[in-house]
Amino acid sequence: MPNAKFDAKSFNPEAFKYIMDRIPRTRLNEIRKSKVLVGNPDIRAVLGTQNGTGYARVAVRGLLDGEAVNYDGQTDITATSTKTFEQGVVVIGRAKAWVEKDFSFDITGGVDFMNNVAQQVADYWQDIDQDTILAVLKGVFSMTGGKSGEFVTKHTYSVNGNLEASTLNSATAQACGDHKKKFAMIFMHSVPATNLENLNLLTALKYTDKDGVTRDLTLYTWNGKLVIVDDGMPVEAVAATYKLTSDTALVTGKTYYTKSGTKYNAVASPSVDNIATYYEVDVPAGEEYTSYVLGEGSINFEDLGAKVPYEMSRDPAKNGGQDTLYTRQRKVFAPKGISYEKTSQTTLSPTDAELSDGANWALVHSGEAIESQRSYINHKVIPIARIKSRG
């Protein structure tokens, strides 16, 4: 077919984009189906035009508030106005190139190369987008101080052990109260996901390809909410936790501890007379896993594109002849109610490390210089939470 060869002369970027857009992007598509990612016309208007920029502050309209007065013919009616909040949003640019020697012949073996490359590139950028979302979430939950720090505390649910059937419901209720029904999906490491699967709490989603073959995906549901399993989720080593023992007699082989300040010391020769003062291990030292729970409309998403998203370059001399495919993208991932403040960013596009920096994020507020005069967005309308567990 026309433009099927992978070389500088016959490469058609429009045809390439068309083919790539037709390739099933399972993870990102499922996130969109869950309605976690939603478009924002205000963001597109300010950043998606030729006069756009890499960073902007978008107005967030305030809600009506204040108390109603008694309508009794004697009391004056007081008026208040809504406050306008501002949310900082940043364009995240990424680029990647692939070079191959005699690419068409060596790799495709006669297969339609354009379709083959489109399949791989779509999967690659899907993973990059997921890494970007996780970097943003890490930054949000690294915020400290004031109302931003309070948000992190209220939207973090810790389990002193493995995830249980009631964990998700409790975590979403703690974060958003009566708004908890807005939660739609969870990013989770394979260890806690496996534990839930062993408890028959996860249901695998299936995908039927164009040939009618059905297969299980690495996507599940938990209590009707989408679960994406990703071993790139945060994992950290944690110390053991202890509790006062409930034993009334010494248990053979059990290690008892005494507490001195914050340190626990093993008792070499425990005595039943002192057993009421002893501690025992509650949860052993191990690894703690972070799972992120996201709600409908929790992340504003806009694909702003690039001037030349795909292009080919051929060097007939290098290595006897090689082709290079260049790809570029510019996207916005802006969590609802959280502002990107650009406090620490070196270039016009933030790195994943900069997105992960809590100093760059703050709870959306009305912008007064003195914090006590600011009005902050109600944290309960932000359906973003995290669960920390041992598995």
N, C-alpha and C positions, 0 to 999 in steps of 0.2 A: 504494500500500500504506500501512498505518498508519505514522505517524511518519516519513514520507518527506520532509516539508517541513523546511527548515532554518530554524526560528525557535524562540523561547524556549518557546512553548506546546507545540509538538508534538515537540520534541527528546527522545529517549529515550536516556539515557546507557548503559543496559544493552544496548539494541539496537545502539547505535553501537559499543560495545566488542566485541560479538559479531561484527559485520561486519568491524571492523578486524582482529580476531584471525584471520579467515579469509583475509585478503589475504596472498599469498606474500611473506615477508620474506626475500629470497634470501640476502643476506649473513649476517645474524644466524643464520638457520636453518642455513646451511652450516657456520658456526662451531660451532653446537650439534651438528650431525651429526658433525663432526670430534672431538667430545668434549672440546674445549678448555674449554668452559664446563660446569661441573658444579654441581649444587645442593649446599648444605651445611646439613643440618638444625640444626646448632648455631648457625649464623649466623641462620637464620630464627627459631629459638626465642628468641634474645636480642634480636633487632631487629624481629621481625615481629609482636610482640604489642602490645596496647594499652599495656603498661608498658614498651615498648621505648624506644630512644633513638636518637640520630644517630651514636653511636660506642660501640664495645664492644671488650673484649679477650676473645678466645675461646681456651680451652685447647687446646693441640696436644699430643697424647700422645707421649711420648718412646719411642724404640725400645730394645730390649734391647741391652746392650753389655757390654764387659769380657771378660777372658780366662778360659777354663775352666782349672781346676787338674787336676793329675794325680791320678787316682783309683787310689791304690795302697795304701790301708789305713793310710797314715801321714800324709798331707797333709790338713790341715783344709780344708773347703769354705768358701770365702768368699762372702758375699752382697753384692750391690749392688742398688740400686733405680733405677728409671727416673726421669728428670727430666721435669717438665712444662714445656712451652714455652708462650709466650703470643703470640698474633697479634692486632694491632690491626686492626679493620675499621671502615670508615666508610660511612655511607649517603650516596649521591650523589643529590641532588634537582635536578630540572630542570623548568622550566615554559615554555610558549610559548602565545601566542594569535594568532589570525588574525582580521582584521576586513575585511569587504567590504560595499560598498554594493549594495543590491538583489542580494545574492549569488545567490539561487536562480535568478533569471531570467537575469542577465547571464552567469553562469559555466556553468551546466549546460545551458542551451538545451533543457530538457526531459529531460535525462538524469537517471537516479536519482541525486540529489545525495548522499544518504547514502553510497552505495557509492563515489562519486567522491571524496568527502572522506576516507573511510576509507582509500582507496588512497594518497592523498597523505600523510596523517598517519602511516601505518605506515612509509612510505619515509623520511619526515623523522626519526622517532624511531630508525629503524634507523641512519641516518647519525650521529645524536647519540650512540648507544651505541658506535658504532665510534670516534668521536672520543674518547669517554671511555676506552675501552680503550687507545688510543694515548697518551693523556695519562698513564695509569697506567704504561705501559711506559716512557715517557720518564722518569718519576720514578724508577722502579726502577733504570734504567741511569744515573741521575745521583747515585746513592749514592756516598759517599766514606768513606775511613777504615776501618781494621780489617777484620773479616771481610766487612762489607758491600762495601767497596772491592775486596776479593779476589774476591768473587762477580762484580762487574762485569768485572774483568779476565779471569777464567777463562771467562766466558760471552760474551765479545766476540771475534769472529773477524774479522780484517782481511785483505782481499784487495788486493794492490798492483796493481790493474787491474780488469778486468771479472769478473763471476761466471763460473765454469767448471762443468763437469759434476760435478767432485768436491767443489765448495765446500760444498754442503749437508751431505754426509756428514762432511767434515772438521770443520765448525763444530759439528755436534751431538755428534761424538765428543769434541771438546775440552771442551765444556760438561758433558756427562753421562756420558762413557765408556760403560760397558756398559748404561746406562739410555737410550741414544740412540734406541732404538726407540719410546720414548714420544712423540717429536715427531710432530705431526700437521698443522701448517699454518704458512704464512708470510705476513706482511704485507709488501708490496713496492711500491716506486715503479714507474711505468710504464717508466722508462728501463731499469733492469736487467731488468725483465720482458720488454721488447721484445728485448733482447739475447739472453735465454734462448730466446725464441720463435724468433728468427732462427737459433738453433743447433738448433732442433727439440727442445728440452728441455721445453717446456711443452705441455700438452694442454688445450684449452678444454673446459669443462663445458657441457652443453646443458640447456635448460629447455623443457619442453612445457607450454603453457598449456591452459586448459580447453577451448579450441577445437581442440586437437590440433596447434597450430602450434609447431614446434621452432625455437629460436633459440639462438645462442651467448651465453653470459653473460660478464661481466667477471670470471670466476672460472676458475682453471686448476689443474692439478696438476703438481707437479715431483717426480719420484721417488716418485709415489704420495701426496704430501702436498699438501693444499689450498693454493692461492696466491690471495690477495686483493690485487688491484692497486688502489692508492690513492695519488694524488699528494699527499696530505697527509702522507706519510711524510717524516721528516727529511732535508733536503738542505743541505749546507754547502760553501762554497768552501774548497778546500785548495790549498796550494802544491805546486810540482813536487817530485818526489823524484829523487835523483841516485845514481849508482853509479860506481865506478872503471871507466874504460873498459878494454875488452879488446883494443882496437886496438893493433896493433904498427906501423902506418903511418898517417899522417894521411889522413883521409877528406875529400875535397873537399866543402865546403859544410856540414860538421858543425861545431857549436859545442862547444868544449871548455871546461871550467871548472876553476879551482883552488879549494880549500877553505881558508877562513880562519875558524877557530872553527866557527860554525854557518852561515856565509854562503858562498855559491858565487858566484864572479866569473868572467865570461866572459873567456877568453884572447884578447887582440887579435891576437897573432901567435904561434900555437902552433908549437912546435918538436918534431920527432920525437925529439930527445934527451931531452925531458922527458915524453914521452907516457905513461910508466908512472905519472906522478903526476897525470894529468888525470882529471877526472870528466866524465860525460855524463848527459843527462837520462834517467832510467829511466821515470818516469811524468810526463807534462806536468801543469802546473797545471790544475785543473778543478773538478768537483763530486764530492763524496763522498755516497753514498746509504746509508741505514741500512735494513736489512730485519730484521724481528723474526720469530723462529721460536718457535712455541709447541707445547707437548705436550698429550697427553690429561690432563685434570684439572688443567691449570696455572693456571686461574683459577676460583675459587669465585664463583658467580653466583646472586643471589637477587633476584627482582622483588617488592619489598615492597608496591608499590602506594601509592596516596594515598587520602585520605578521599573526595575528589571528583576522579577522574582526568580526567573530561570534563564540561564544562557549557557551556550557551549563555546568552548575554545579548543582549537586543534593545533597542536605543535607537531608538524611532520618530521622534525629532526630529533627531538628529545626522545631518547630510548627507542629510536627507530620509528617513532610515530605514536602519539598518545592523545587521547581526548580527555578534557576536563569539563565536568558539569558543575556549574556554580548555582547555588540556591540562596535566597534571601527571604526574610520575613520580618514584619513589624506588627506586633499585636499588643493589645492592652488587656491585662487581667487586673481588675480593680475590685477588691472585696468591698461589699456593701458596708457602709458605716465606718470604714477605716480609710484614713487619708495617707497617701504616700507623700512624705514631707521633703524628700530629697535632701536630707540633712548631710548625708555622707555618700556622694556619688561622684565619681571622677570624670566620666565622659557623658555623652548625650544619651546613652543607653545603659541601664543598670546591669551589672553582672548578677549571677545567681547569689554570690556572696553578699552583694549589696542589697538584694531583695530579701535576704535572710537576716539582715541587720535590723534589730528592733528599733534602733535609733532613727531609722527612716520612716517609721510608721507611728500614727497617733489616732486615737478615737476622734471621729469627726466632731467639731465644735463650732461655735459661732465666731471665733477669731479674736475676741478681746485680748489685749496684751496681758491683763491681770487674770490669772486663772480663776480666781473666785468670782469673777464677773461673767465667766463663760457659761453658756448653755451647751450641754453635750447631748448627742443623740442617745436615745434610750437603748441600752445594751440589749434589751430583750427582743428588739426588732432585727437584730443581727444574727441570723441562723448559722453561726460558725462556732464549733466547739471542738474540743479534743479530749480524748480518753487516754489516760496513762495506766498501763496494766503490766503485770509480769508475764502475760501470755494470753 
